[in-house]
Amino acid sequence: MAAHDSPLLSDHSWRLLTVTLEPHVLKNSRKVGWIEVVCGSMFSGKTEELIRRVRRAQIARQRTEIFKPALDTRYSEDEVVSHDDSALRSTAVATASQIILLAQDSDVVGIDEAQFFGDDLTDVCRQLAESGKRVIVAGLDQDYLGQPFEPLPQIMAIAEYVTKLHAICVVCGNPANHSQRLSGSTSRVQLGAQESYEPRCRDCFDLALSKGEKSAQSSESGDGSSSDAAAAGTSDSGASSETGASGSAVRA
């Protein structure tokens, strides 16, 4: 009987299978780094997943550090906080280049809200990985118009692992990959949470609404008599409030 005690595989086949299933189990003293990207729409759980991965590394007694852009002060100035209130201590930096110096003693480097950094974040991630660090990057892959949101596409191209998460569409309940802007602002970068954005699927995403123009979907739903709408006044307002409350309660 072969050393692996399997009557179905030869020693050679077993060795090939083992190498295939365990590519990192190698006798190599050189420390190898890599890049992981966690992307998706707002409320898809990106920061929550970043926190989960970093906490697992901490349990393994690895040295970790999380960085976030200094302009993101929505929940905390010294923590990354997910929409479900999970939090982990972080360091706020004004530019991506600061991360290289501050992460020198870390084994695992987490970077949240990557879309708020400049294009130089791509090279920063490359340098960190080439120095033997595990780099976990979380951020939006599309902006409020549904266009690729740099620098995430460039980082995804050089990453070893990419995870795309989805929220739940507040309109129809299907998987959502768009961040629907509700505020009417035309600035590409606008901090906000449920008061400014909601997750929507491809079909329910309303580009006109994101641009601050008259919503095509609202026009279609408002084809009825204007006098009927006026007569419904108070009850319609109540229904809108209830809908907004249930919509804002949806989190991924």
C-alpha positions in Angstrom: 0.0 0.0 0.0 1.2 3.5 -0.8 2.3 5.9 2.0 -1.0 7.7 1.8 -3.0 4.5 2.3 -5.3 5.2 -0.6 -5.9 2.2 -2.9 -7.2 4.5 -5.7 -4.2 6.8 -6.2 -0.6 6.1 -7.0 2.1 7.8 -5.0 2.8 10.2 -8.0 -0.9 11.1 -8.3 -1.2 11.7 -4.6 1.8 14.0 -4.6 0.3 16.0 -7.5 -3.0 16.3 -5.7 -1.4 17.5 -2.5 0.6 20.2 -4.2 -2.6 21.4 -6.1 -4.7 21.6 -2.9 -1.9 23.1 -0.7 0.0 25.5 -2.9 1.3 27.5 0.1 2.7 24.5 1.9 6.3 24.9 0.7 9.7 24.8 2.4 10.6 28.4 1.6 12.0 30.9 4.0 11.2 33.9 1.8 8.2 35.8 3.1 5.6 36.2 0.3 3.0 39.0 0.3 -0.2 39.4 -1.7 -3.2 41.7 -2.2 -6.8 41.0 -1.5 -9.7 43.3 -2.6 -13.1 43.4 -1.1 -15.4 45.5 -3.2 -19.1 46.2 -3.9 -21.8 48.7 -3.4 -22.6 50.6 -0.3 -24.2 48.5 2.5 -22.8 45.3 1.0 -20.6 44.5 4.0 -17.2 45.5 2.7 -15.9 47.1 6.0 -17.5 44.3 8.0 -15.5 41.7 5.9 -12.3 43.7 6.2 -12.7 43.8 10.0 -13.4 40.0 10.1 -10.3 39.2 8.2 -8.1 41.5 10.3 -9.5 40.0 13.5 -8.7 36.5 12.3 -5.1 37.6 11.7 -5.0 39.1 15.2 -6.2 35.8 16.7 -3.2 34.2 14.8 -1.0 36.7 16.7 0.0 38.5 13.5 0.8 42.2 13.6 -2.0 44.2 12.0 -2.7 47.8 11.1 -5.8 49.3 9.4 -5.7 52.6 7.6 -8.5 54.8 6.4 -8.7 58.2 4.7 -8.6 61.2 7.1 -11.6 62.8 5.4 -13.9 59.9 6.4 -15.1 61.0 9.8 -18.7 59.7 9.5 -18.6 57.3 12.5 -15.2 57.7 14.2 -11.9 59.4 13.7 -9.8 56.6 15.0 -11.8 53.5 14.1 -13.1 51.8 11.0 -16.8 51.3 11.6 -19.2 49.2 9.4 -22.8 50.0 8.9 -23.7 47.2 11.4 -21.6 49.0 14.0 -18.6 46.6 14.0 -15.5 48.6 14.8 -11.7 48.2 14.9 -9.0 50.7 15.8 -7.5 52.4 12.7 -5.0 55.1 11.7 -6.3 58.0 9.6 -4.0 59.2 6.9 -4.2 62.1 4.5 -2.4 60.4 1.6 -1.7 56.8 0.6 2.0 57.3 0.6 1.9 57.6 4.4 0.8 54.0 4.7 4.2 52.6 3.6 6.0 54.3 6.5 3.4 53.6 9.1 3.0 49.9 8.1 6.6 48.9 8.3 6.2 46.7 11.4 2.9 45.1 10.3 2.3 41.6 8.8 -1.2 42.4 7.7 -2.3 45.8 6.3 -6.0 46.7 6.0 -7.1 49.7 3.9 -10.7 50.9 4.1 -12.6 53.2 1.8 -10.0 52.9 -0.9 -12.0 55.0 -3.3 -11.2 58.1 -1.3 -7.4 57.7 -1.9 -5.7 58.9 -5.1 -4.3 56.7 -7.9 -1.0 56.4 -6.0 -2.7 53.8 -3.7 -2.2 51.2 -6.5 1.6 51.5 -6.3 1.5 51.7 -2.5 -0.4 48.3 -2.4 2.1 46.8 -4.8 5.1 47.9 -2.7 3.5 46.6 0.5 2.8 43.2 -1.1 6.3 43.0 -2.6 7.8 43.7 0.9 6.0 40.5 2.1 2.9 41.9 3.6 -0.7 40.7 3.2 -2.7 43.7 2.0 -6.5 43.8 2.3 -8.2 46.6 0.5 -11.9 47.5 0.8 -13.8 50.0 -1.2 -16.5 50.9 -3.8 -15.8 49.6 -7.2 -18.5 51.9 -8.8 -19.3 55.5 -8.2 -22.8 57.0 -7.9 -23.2 57.0 -11.6 -22.4 53.3 -11.9 -18.9 54.0 -13.4 -15.7 52.3 -12.3 -14.4 54.1 -9.2 -10.6 54.5 -9.3 -8.3 53.3 -7.9 -10.3 50.1 -7.2 -10.3 48.8 -10.8 -6.5 49.2 -11.0 -5.9 47.5 -7.6 -8.2 44.6 -8.6 -6.1 44.0 -11.7 -2.9 43.4 -9.7 -4.6 41.6 -6.8 -4.3 37.9 -6.1 -7.7 37.6 -4.6 -10.9 39.7 -5.4 -14.2 39.3 -3.5 -17.2 41.2 -4.8 -20.0 41.6 -2.2 -23.6 42.6 -2.9 -26.2 44.4 -0.8 -30.0 43.9 -1.0 -31.9 46.1 -3.4 -34.3 48.2 -1.2 -36.8 48.4 -4.1 -37.2 44.7 -5.2 -35.0 42.6 -2.9 -32.6 41.3 -5.6 -28.8 41.4 -5.2 -27.7 45.1 -5.4 -24.5 46.2 -7.0 -25.3 50.0 -7.3 -25.1 52.8 -4.8 -28.1 54.9 -5.5 -27.5 58.6 -4.6 -30.5 60.4 -3.1 -29.2 63.8 -2.3 -28.9 65.3 -5.8 -25.3 66.3 -5.4 -23.1 66.0 -8.5 -19.8 65.7 -6.6 -18.2 62.3 -7.2 -17.0 62.1 -3.6 -19.7 62.8 -1.1 -19.7 61.3 2.4 -23.0 59.9 3.5 -24.9 56.8 4.8 -28.5 55.9 4.6 -29.7 59.5 4.4 -27.8 59.9 1.1 -27.6 56.5 -0.5 -29.4 53.2 -0.8 -28.4 49.9 -2.5 -30.2 49.1 -5.7 -29.9 46.3 -8.3 -29.1 46.9 -12.0 -32.8 47.1 -13.0 -33.9 49.5 -10.2 -30.9 51.8 -10.4 -32.0 55.2 -11.5 -29.3 57.2 -13.2 -31.4 60.3 -13.5 -32.0 60.3 -9.8 -28.3 59.9 -9.0 -27.6 62.9 -11.3 -30.1 65.0 -9.4 -32.5 65.1 -12.4 -36.1 64.1 -12.4 -36.4 60.4 -11.8 -37.7 58.4 -14.7 -39.0 55.8 -12.3 -40.8 58.4 -10.3 -42.4 59.8 -13.4 -43.7 56.4 -14.4 -45.1 55.8 -11.0 -46.8 59.2 -11.0 -48.9 58.9 -14.2 -52.1 58.9 -12.3 -54.4 61.8 -11.8 -52.8 64.8 -10.0 -56.1 65.5 -8.2 -56.1 61.9 -6.8 -52.6 62.5 -5.5 -53.6 65.8 -3.9 -56.6 64.2 -2.3 -54.4 61.4 -1.0 -52.1 64.1 0.5 -51.8 63.1 4.2 -52.0 59.3 3.7 -49.4 59.4 0.9 -47.0 61.3 3.2 -47.5 58.6 5.8 -46.9 55.9 3.4 -43.7 57.6 2.2 -42.5 57.9 5.7 -43.1 54.2 6.3 -41.4 53.2 3.1 -38.4 55.3 3.9 -38.2 53.8 7.4 -38.3 50.3 6.1 -35.8 51.1 3.3 -33.3 52.7 5.7 -33.5 49.6 7.9 -32.1 47.4 5.2 -28.4 46.7 5.7 -26.0 44.2 4.2 
